[in-house]
Amino acid sequence: MPDEVKEQRIECPNCGHNIRVALDASEGDQDYYDECPACCMEMHLNLHVDEYNQKIQLAVGSDNEQIF
């Protein structure tokens, strides 16, 4: 997989604001938090690099979601 930075548009899970994030797959799988510039709430970003299929998978969530 090429070690290039890709840009992806995501939606904040808290307020729905559209945000562009840079995805750098050169470090492999990543799990990190970023702050939404609109509502200032944290977003949980989980980046998975699928080497076999040459794809980057991004899951976006918030930690204030409750599971029953």
GROMACS elastic network, one bead per residue, 0.5 to 0.9 nm:
[ bonds ]
;  ai    aj funct       b0    kb
    1     4     6  0.86521   500
    1    25     6  0.84474   500
    1    26     6  0.86977   500
    1    49     6  0.88163   500
    1    50     6  0.87758   500
    1    51     6  0.63769   500
    1    52     6  0.88903   500
    1    54     6  0.56661   500
    1    55     6  0.79728   500
    2    25     6  0.83287   500
    2    26     6  0.79934   500
    2    54     6  0.87335   500
    3    24     6  0.74258   500
    3    25     6  0.62336   500
    3    27     6  0.87316   500
    4    23     6  0.84858   500
    4    24     6  0.64778   500
    4    25     6  0.70078   500
    4    26     6  0.70743   500
    5    22     6  0.63571   500
    5    23     6  0.55030   500
    5    25     6  0.69288   500
    5    26     6  0.81177   500
    6    21     6  0.83872   500
    6    22     6  0.56838   500
    6    23     6  0.50683   500
    6    24     6  0.65563   500
    6    25     6  0.83504   500
    7    20     6  0.65046   500
    7    21     6  0.56522   500
    7    23     6  0.59079   500
    7    24     6  0.87804   500
    8    19     6  0.82717   500
    8    20     6  0.55372   500
    8    21     6  0.54433   500
    8    22     6  0.64002   500
    8    23     6  0.70828   500
    9    18     6  0.66218   500
    9    19     6  0.55553   500
    9    21     6  0.63435   500
    9    22     6  0.89116   500
   10    13     6  0.89968   500
   10    17     6  0.83225   500
   10    18     6  0.57118   500
   10    19     6  0.53418   500
   10    20     6  0.61948   500
   10    21     6  0.72633   500
   10    60     6  0.78729   500
   11    14     6  0.86476   500
   11    15     6  0.81859   500
   11    16     6  0.52911   500
   11    17     6  0.55263   500
   11    19     6  0.60769   500
   11    20     6  0.86856   500
   11    60     6  0.82156   500
   12    15     6  0.56982   500
   12    17     6  0.52608   500
   12    18     6  0.64182   500
   12    19     6  0.70944   500
   12    36     6  0.66361   500
   12    38     6  0.88495   500
   12    39     6  0.87930   500
   12    41     6  0.88071   500
   12    43     6  0.69967   500
   12    60     6  0.79014   500
   12    61     6  0.79892   500
   12    62     6  0.84901   500
   13    16     6  0.58709   500
   13    17     6  0.82631   500
   13    43     6  0.70357   500
   13    60     6  0.71633   500
   13    61     6  0.57260   500
   13    62     6  0.60208   500
   14    17     6  0.82704   500
   14    36     6  0.85928   500
   14    39     6  0.77256   500
   14    41     6  0.70261   500
   14    42     6  0.83939   500
   14    43     6  0.78760   500
   14    61     6  0.84138   500
   14    62     6  0.68543   500
   14    64     6  0.87115   500
   15    36     6  0.87015   500
   15    38     6  0.78799   500
   15    39     6  0.65937   500
   15    41     6  0.86466   500
   17    36     6  0.80355   500
   17    37     6  0.87222   500
   17    38     6  0.67486   500
   17    39     6  0.83256   500
   19    36     6  0.77458   500
   19    37     6  0.82265   500
   23    47     6  0.80220   500
   23    56     6  0.85288   500
   23    58     6  0.87646   500
   24    27     6  0.69951   500
   24    28     6  0.82882   500
   25    28     6  0.53318   500
   25    29     6  0.73228   500
   25    30     6  0.84208   500
   25    47     6  0.80851   500
   25    48     6  0.82625   500
   25    49     6  0.65107   500
   25    56     6  0.73813   500
   26    29     6  0.89011   500
   27    30     6  0.74274   500
   28    47     6  0.81297   500
   28    48     6  0.71138   500
   28    49     6  0.58473   500
   29    46     6  0.77450   500
   29    47     6  0.54681   500
   29    49     6  0.56259   500
   29    50     6  0.88848   500
   30    45     6  0.80369   500
   30    46     6  0.59194   500
   30    48     6  0.66430   500
   30    49     6  0.86457   500
   31    44     6  0.75710   500
   31    45     6  0.59266   500
   31    47     6  0.62065   500
   31    48     6  0.86002   500
   32    43     6  0.85018   500
   32    44     6  0.60978   500
   32    45     6  0.54138   500
   32    46     6  0.65151   500
   32    47     6  0.84526   500
   33    42     6  0.63061   500
   33    43     6  0.55403   500
   33    45     6  0.58307   500
   33    46     6  0.86030   500
   34    41     6  0.84352   500
   34    42     6  0.56387   500
   34    43     6  0.53438   500
   34    44     6  0.67104   500
   34    45     6  0.73101   500
   35    38     6  0.87583   500
   35    39     6  0.82477   500
   35    40     6  0.55438   500
   35    41     6  0.55710   500
   35    43     6  0.59423   500
   35    44     6  0.88709   500
   36    39     6  0.57492   500
   36    41     6  0.56353   500
   36    42     6  0.63231   500
   36    43     6  0.68578   500
   37    40     6  0.55125   500
   37    41     6  0.81997   500
   38    41     6  0.83205   500
   39    42     6  0.88123   500
   41    62     6  0.84487   500
   42    62     6  0.66943   500
   42    63     6  0.78480   500
   43    60     6  0.67454   500
   43    61     6  0.58113   500
   43    63     6  0.74074   500
   44    59     6  0.80407   500
   44    60     6  0.56876   500
   44    61     6  0.50452   500
   44    62     6  0.54108   500
   44    63     6  0.68592   500
   45    58     6  0.69001   500
   45    59     6  0.58317   500
   45    61     6  0.66333   500
   45    62     6  0.86041   500
   46    57     6  0.81468   500
   46    58     6  0.56865   500
   46    59     6  0.50946   500
   46    60     6  0.65239   500
   46    61     6  0.85371   500
   47    56     6  0.70866   500
   47    57     6  0.58171   500
   47    59     6  0.65726   500
   47    60     6  0.88522   500
   48    55     6  0.85262   500
   48    56     6  0.59023   500
   48    57     6  0.50511   500
   48    58     6  0.63613   500
   48    59     6  0.84084   500
   49    52     6  0.89629   500
   49    54     6  0.77145   500
   49    55     6  0.62615   500
   49    57     6  0.63489   500
   49    58     6  0.88094   500
   50    53     6  0.57283   500
   50    54     6  0.57009   500
   50    55     6  0.51356   500
   50    56     6  0.59673   500
   50    57     6  0.73503   500
   51    55     6  0.67471   500
   51    56     6  0.84339   500
   52    55     6  0.79710   500
   53    56     6  0.89174   500
   61    64     6  0.88496   500
   61    65     6  0.80794   500
   62    65     6  0.60907   500
   63    66     6  0.81250   500
